[in-house]
Structure formats: C-alpha cells, structure tokens
Amino acid sequence: QVQLVESGGGSVQAGGSLRLSCQVGGASRSSVNQHGLGWFRQAPGKEREGVATIGQGGMTSYADSVKGRFTISKDGARDTLYLQMNNLEPEDTATYYCAIARIVSLASPPLSPAAFVYWGQGTRVTVSS
C-alpha cells in the first residue's frame, strides 16, 4: 500500500521560506514517476484547497494565490515530492498535505481534492506577520 509522509513544516515570519517534502513509500517502483501528484492545504475552519500539482510528465499547475511564490517539483531517485514556498504570507498558514492522483496523466492533475486518492497525514505551516 502506498504511503506518503510529509515533513518540513514549521513557523516562519512573513516573507520567509520553507521547503516541504513528501516521501512516497510502499510501491515497487518509483511512485513519483508513475503518478500525478499534488500539494493541498487546509486552514482551520476552511475546506481543503489545491495548492500545486505535477503530472507524470512534469507539467505543473498552481493556485492563483501561490503563483510566482511556490514551486512544486519531484525527485524520482528519492521518490520524493517537494514544495518550495517563498515570500510566505500569513494567509499561507495551514496544514499542508501531499497526495497521489487517481488518474495517471502526463498533464498536471486538477487542483481538486476529489481527483486524488492517497493522502499523507499533513505538516503544519504557520506564518506570522
């Protein structure tokens, strides 16, 4: 069974940076090269929302709120998904989750939680003003 473990969350001041990692395990072959992947976040009292996704072929999509600040990437050799977050804002405070898409596609998966089937437990990011 596929397992995803996020790390890299923490507390930073506005304008700071963090890099989140998502280790994918439990598969016989590199999962990050075989699936579409995504990062999502959920703030207290709000619905889970898509942040960034990356397709099997490397195509990416970003939420408008993070374009130009966040970068999604993957390392097949390490079977790890990353989210580089720069110029963080208090509005970015949330628990961040990585996930594997239901459908394999070269294109980036949609920024919808319904399009994803496997989820990590999340890592908390707090940005203070």
Accessible surface in RSA format (square Angstrom, percent):
REM  Atomic radii and reference values for relative SASA: ProtOr
REM  Chains: A
REM  Algorithm: Lee & Richards
REM  Probe-radius: 1.40
REM  Slices: 20
REM RES _ NUM      All-atoms   Total-Side   Main-Chain    Non-polar    All polar
REM                ABS   REL    ABS   REL    ABS   REL    ABS   REL    ABS   REL
RES GLN A   1   178.67  99.9 121.64  88.9  57.03 135.8  46.95  99.9 131.72  99.9
RES VAL A   2    25.57  16.8  19.46  17.6   6.11  14.7  19.46  16.9   6.11  16.6
RES GLN A   3   119.85  67.0 115.47  84.4   4.39  10.4  26.25  55.9  93.61  71.0
RES LEU A   4    10.08   5.6   1.15   0.8   8.93  22.5   1.15   0.8   8.93  24.0
RES VAL A   5    96.21  63.3  92.80  84.0   3.40   8.2  94.27  81.9   1.94   5.3
RES GLU A   6    16.27   9.3   1.35   1.0  14.92  35.5   0.00   0.0  16.27  13.3
RES SER A   7    59.93  50.6  55.83  74.5   4.10   9.5  40.78  86.8  19.15  26.8
RES GLY A   8    36.41  44.9   0.00   N/A  36.41  44.9  24.20  66.4  12.21  27.3
RES GLY A   9    30.21  37.3   0.00   N/A  30.21  37.3   2.63   7.2  27.58  61.8
RES GLY A  10    28.32  34.9   0.00   N/A  28.32  34.9  27.91  76.6   0.42   0.9
RES SER A  11    95.10  80.4  64.06  85.5  31.04  71.5  37.10  79.0  58.00  81.2
RES VAL A  12    29.90  19.7  20.25  18.3   9.65  23.2  28.88  25.1   1.02   2.8
RES GLN A  13   134.19  75.0 129.30  94.5   4.89  11.6  35.76  76.1  98.43  74.7
RES ALA A  14    50.91  46.8  27.38  42.3  23.53  53.5  27.70  39.0  23.21  61.5
RES GLY A  15    47.56  58.7   0.00   N/A  47.56  58.7  21.79  59.8  25.77  57.7
RES GLY A  16    25.56  31.5   0.00   N/A  25.56  31.5  24.56  67.4   1.00   2.2
RES SER A  17    58.46  49.4  38.23  51.0  20.23  46.6  22.33  47.5  36.13  50.6
RES LEU A  18    31.17  17.4  25.89  18.5   5.28  13.3  31.17  21.9   0.00   0.0
RES ARG A  19   132.41  55.6 116.85  59.6  15.57  37.1  27.18  37.1 105.23  63.8
RES LEU A  20     0.00   0.0   0.00   0.0   0.00   0.0   0.00   0.0   0.00   0.0
RES SER A  21    24.92  21.1  24.89  33.2   0.03   0.1  12.19  26.0  12.73  17.8
RES CYS A  22     0.00   0.0   0.00   0.0   0.00   0.0   0.00   0.0   0.00   0.0
RES GLN A  23    87.69  49.0  86.14  63.0   1.54   3.7  46.07  98.1  41.61  31.6
RES VAL A  24     3.03   2.0   0.18   0.2   2.85   6.9   0.18   0.2   2.85   7.7
RES GLY A  25    27.62  34.1   0.00   N/A  27.62  34.1  26.64  73.1   0.98   2.2
RES GLY A  26    56.54  69.7   0.00   N/A  56.54  69.7  26.27  72.1  30.27  67.8
RES ALA A  27    47.48  43.7  14.37  22.2  33.12  75.3  21.27  30.0  26.21  69.4
RES SER A  28   121.12 102.3  73.81  98.5  47.31 109.0  57.75 123.0  63.37  88.8
RES ARG A  29   165.95  69.7 154.96  79.0  11.00  26.2  64.34  87.9 101.61  61.6
RES SER A  30    32.38  27.4  20.86  27.8  11.52  26.5  24.01  51.1   8.37  11.7
RES SER A  31     0.63   0.5   0.16   0.2   0.47   1.1   0.47   1.0   0.16   0.2
RES VAL A  32     0.00   0.0   0.00   0.0   0.00   0.0   0.00   0.0   0.00   0.0
RES ASN A  33    64.75  44.7  58.58  56.6   6.17  14.9  15.88  38.2  48.87  47.2
RES GLN A  34    56.47  31.6  54.11  39.5   2.36   5.6  10.31  21.9  46.16  35.0
RES HIS A  35    46.87  25.6  46.80  32.5   0.07   0.2  21.46  22.1  25.41  29.6
RES GLY A  36     0.88   1.1   0.00   N/A   0.88   1.1   0.61   1.7   0.26   0.6
RES LEU A  37     0.11   0.1   0.11   0.1   0.00   0.0   0.11   0.1   0.00   0.0
RES GLY A  38     0.00   0.0   0.00   N/A   0.00   0.0   0.00   0.0   0.00   0.0
RES TRP A  39     0.00   0.0   0.00   0.0   0.00   0.0   0.00   0.0   0.00   0.0
RES PHE A  40     0.00   0.0   0.00   0.0   0.00   0.0   0.00   0.0   0.00   0.0
RES ARG A  41    15.32   6.4  15.32   7.8   0.00   0.0   2.47   3.4  12.85   7.8
RES GLN A  42    60.63  33.9  55.68  40.7   4.95  11.8  10.37  22.1  50.27  38.1
RES ALA A  43    22.98  21.1  18.72  28.9   4.26   9.7  19.13  26.9   3.85  10.2
RES PRO A  44   101.54  74.0  73.09  66.6  28.45 103.4  85.53  70.6  16.01  99.5
RES GLY A  45    92.44 114.0   0.00   N/A  92.44 114.0  44.91 123.2  47.53 106.4
RES LYS A  46   145.04  70.8 132.26  81.2  12.78  30.4  82.96  74.7  62.08  66.1
RES GLU A  47   155.65  89.4 141.99 107.4  13.66  32.5  58.56 113.3  97.09  79.3
RES ARG A  48    72.39  30.4  57.72  29.4  14.66  34.9  14.51  19.8  57.88  35.1
RES GLU A  49    81.78  47.0  78.09  59.1   3.69   8.8  30.61  59.2  51.17  41.8
RES GLY A  50     8.71  10.7   0.00   N/A   8.71  10.7   0.12   0.3   8.58  19.2
RES VAL A  51     0.84   0.6   0.80   0.7   0.04   0.1   0.84   0.7   0.00   0.0
RES ALA A  52     0.00   0.0   0.00   0.0   0.00   0.0   0.00   0.0   0.00   0.0
RES THR A  53     0.00   0.0   0.00   0.0   0.00   0.0   0.00   0.0   0.00   0.0
RES ILE A  54     8.88   5.1   8.86   6.6   0.02   0.1   8.86   6.4   0.02   0.1
RES GLY A  55     0.00   0.0   0.00   N/A   0.00   0.0   0.00   0.0   0.00   0.0
RES GLN A  56    54.92  30.7  41.72  30.5  13.21  31.4   6.22  13.2  48.71  36.9
RES GLY A  57    51.63  63.7   0.00   N/A  51.63  63.7  18.49  50.7  33.13  74.2
RES GLY A  58    33.59  41.4   0.00   N/A  33.59  41.4  17.94  49.2  15.65  35.0
RES MET A  59   114.18  59.1 106.86  70.7   7.32  17.4  90.28  76.8  23.90  31.7
RES THR A  60    59.48  42.3  33.61  34.1  25.87  61.7  11.19  15.0  48.29  73.0
RES SER A  61    35.89  30.3  30.23  40.3   5.66  13.0  17.05  36.3  18.84  26.4
RES TYR A  62    45.69  21.3  35.86  20.4   9.83  25.6  29.57  22.2  16.12  19.9
RES ALA A  63    20.11  18.5  15.99  24.7   4.12   9.4  20.11  28.3   0.00   0.0
RES ASP A  64   120.17  84.2  97.54  97.1  22.62  53.5  37.78  88.9  82.38  82.2
RES SER A  65    67.72  57.2  43.47  58.0  24.24  55.8  51.33 109.3  16.38  23.0
RES VAL A  66     0.14   0.1   0.14   0.1   0.00   0.0   0.14   0.1   0.00   0.0
RES LYS A  67   121.40  59.2 101.66  62.4  19.74  47.0  57.21  51.5  64.19  68.4
RES GLY A  68    87.26 107.6   0.00   N/A  87.26 107.6  44.07 120.9  43.19  96.7
RES ARG A  69    28.43  11.9  23.98  12.2   4.46  10.6  22.18  30.3   6.26   3.8
RES PHE A  70     6.26   3.1   0.00   0.0   6.26  16.3   0.00   0.0   6.26  17.9
RES THR A  71    72.64  51.7  72.08  73.1   0.55   1.3  43.73  58.7  28.91  43.7
RES ILE A  72     6.21   3.5   0.00   0.0   6.21  15.0   0.00   0.0   6.21  16.8
RES SER A  73    47.48  40.1  46.01  61.4   1.47   3.4  32.50  69.2  14.98  21.0
RES LYS A  74    47.39  23.1  20.46  12.6  26.92  64.1  20.42  18.4  26.96  28.7
RES ASP A  75    35.08  24.6  30.67  30.5   4.41  10.4  12.98  30.5  22.11  22.0
RES GLY A  76    20.62  25.4   0.00   N/A  20.62  25.4   4.74  13.0  15.88  35.6
RES ALA A  77   105.73  97.2  55.67  85.9  50.06 113.9  68.48  96.4  37.25  98.7
RES ARG A  78   155.17  65.2 143.86  73.3  11.31  26.9  42.65  58.3 112.52  68.2
RES ASP A  79    25.20  17.6  25.20  25.1   0.00   0.0  12.45  29.3  12.75  12.7
RES THR A  80     8.18   5.8   8.18   8.3   0.00   0.0   5.58   7.5   2.60   3.9
RES LEU A  81     0.07   0.0   0.07   0.0   0.00   0.0   0.07   0.0   0.00   0.0
RES TYR A  82    28.60  13.4  28.60  16.3   0.00   0.0  16.11  12.1  12.49  15.4
RES LEU A  83     0.00   0.0   0.00   0.0   0.00   0.0   0.00   0.0   0.00   0.0
RES GLN A  84    58.25  32.6  57.96  42.4   0.29   0.7  29.03  61.8  29.22  22.2
RES MET A  85     0.00   0.0   0.00   0.0   0.00   0.0   0.00   0.0   0.00   0.0
RES ASN A  86    62.58  43.2  62.58  60.5   0.00   0.0  18.27  44.0  44.31  42.8
RES ASN A  87    84.46  58.2  80.67  78.0   3.79   9.1  19.62  47.2  64.84  62.7
RES LEU A  88     1.21   0.7   0.00   0.0   1.21   3.0   0.00   0.0   1.21   3.3
RES GLU A  89    66.75  38.3  66.53  50.3   0.21   0.5  18.82  36.4  47.93  39.1
RES PRO A  90    50.74  37.0  42.72  38.9   8.02  29.1  43.11  35.6   7.63  47.4
RES GLU A  91   132.39  76.0 107.47  81.3  24.92  59.3  70.13 135.7  62.26  50.8
RES ASP A  92     1.23   0.9   1.23   1.2   0.00   0.0   0.00   0.0   1.23   1.2
RES THR A  93    29.43  20.9  25.49  25.8   3.95   9.4  23.86  32.0   5.57   8.4
RES ALA A  94     1.24   1.1   1.24   1.9   0.00   0.0   1.24   1.8   0.00   0.0
RES THR A  95    29.15  20.7  29.15  29.6   0.00   0.0  13.01  17.5  16.14  24.4
RES TYR A  96     0.00   0.0   0.00   0.0   0.00   0.0   0.00   0.0   0.00   0.0
RES TYR A  97    33.09  15.4  33.09  18.8   0.00   0.0   7.33   5.5  25.75  31.7
RES CYS A  98     0.00   0.0   0.00   0.0   0.00   0.0   0.00   0.0   0.00   0.0
RES ALA A  99     0.00   0.0   0.00   0.0   0.00   0.0   0.00   0.0   0.00   0.0
RES ILE A 100     0.73   0.4   0.73   0.5   0.00   0.0   0.73   0.5   0.00   0.0
RES ALA A 101     4.75   4.4   2.12   3.3   2.63   6.0   2.12   3.0   2.63   7.0
RES ARG A 102   145.90  61.3 114.55  58.4  31.36  74.7  40.15  54.9 105.76  64.1
RES ILE A 103   133.39  75.9 126.50  94.2   6.89  16.6 129.41  93.2   3.98  10.8
RES VAL A 104    80.86  53.2  58.92  53.3  21.95  52.9  58.92  51.2  21.95  59.5
RES SER A 105    45.54  38.5  37.70  50.3   7.84  18.1  28.27  60.2  17.27  24.2
RES LEU A 106   122.85  68.4 118.28  84.6   4.57  11.5 118.28  83.1   4.57  12.3
RES ALA A 107    44.96  41.3  43.55  67.2   1.41   3.2  43.55  61.3   1.41   3.7
RES SER A 108    24.01  20.3   8.72  11.6  15.29  35.2   0.00   0.0  24.01  33.6
RES PRO A 109     9.31   6.8   4.27   3.9   5.04  18.3   8.65   7.1   0.66   4.1
RES PRO A 110    84.41  61.5  72.97  66.5  11.45  41.6  84.25  69.6   0.17   1.0
RES LEU A 111    58.79  32.7  38.01  27.2  20.78  52.2  39.04  27.4  19.75  53.1
RES SER A 112    44.35  37.5  43.16  57.6   1.19   2.7  28.86  61.5  15.49  21.7
RES PRO A 113    47.16  34.4  43.15  39.3   4.01  14.6  43.38  35.8   3.78  23.5
RES ALA A 114    78.01  71.7  59.08  91.2  18.93  43.1  68.91  97.0   9.10  24.1
RES ALA A 115    22.26  20.5  14.03  21.7   8.23  18.7  21.30  30.0   0.95   2.5
RES PHE A 116     3.06   1.5   0.00   0.0   3.06   8.0   0.00   0.0   3.06   8.8
RES VAL A 117    62.13  40.9  43.09  39.0  19.04  45.9  44.45  38.6  17.68  48.0
RES TYR A 118    82.60  38.6  80.20  45.6   2.40   6.3  38.65  29.0  43.96  54.2
RES TRP A 119    70.72  28.4  47.92  23.2  22.80  53.5  35.96  19.2  34.77  56.4
RES GLY A 120     5.99   7.4   0.00   N/A   5.99   7.4   0.62   1.7   5.37  12.0
RES GLN A 121   161.79  90.5 141.51 103.4  20.28  48.3  60.41 128.6 101.38  76.9
RES GLY A 122    22.03  27.2   0.00   N/A  22.03  27.2   0.61   1.7  21.42  48.0
RES THR A 123    18.22  13.0  12.38  12.6   5.84  13.9   8.03  10.8  10.19  15.4
RES ARG A 124   106.55  44.7  97.92  49.9   8.63  20.5  57.36  78.4  49.20  29.8
RES VAL A 125     0.00   0.0   0.00   0.0   0.00   0.0   0.00   0.0   0.00   0.0
RES THR A 126    49.68  35.3  49.59  50.3   0.09   0.2  39.14  52.6  10.54  15.9
RES VAL A 127     7.13   4.7   0.00   0.0   7.13  17.2   0.00   0.0   7.13  19.3
RES SER A 128    55.34  46.8  49.26  65.7   6.08  14.0  44.06  93.8  11.27  15.8
RES SER A 129   125.68 106.2  69.17  92.3  56.51 130.2  56.41 120.1  69.26  97.0
END  Absolute sums over single chains surface
CHAIN  1 A     6377.4       4793.9       1583.4       3255.7       3121.7
END  Absolute sums over all chains
TOTAL          6377.4       4793.9       1583.4       3255.7       3121.7
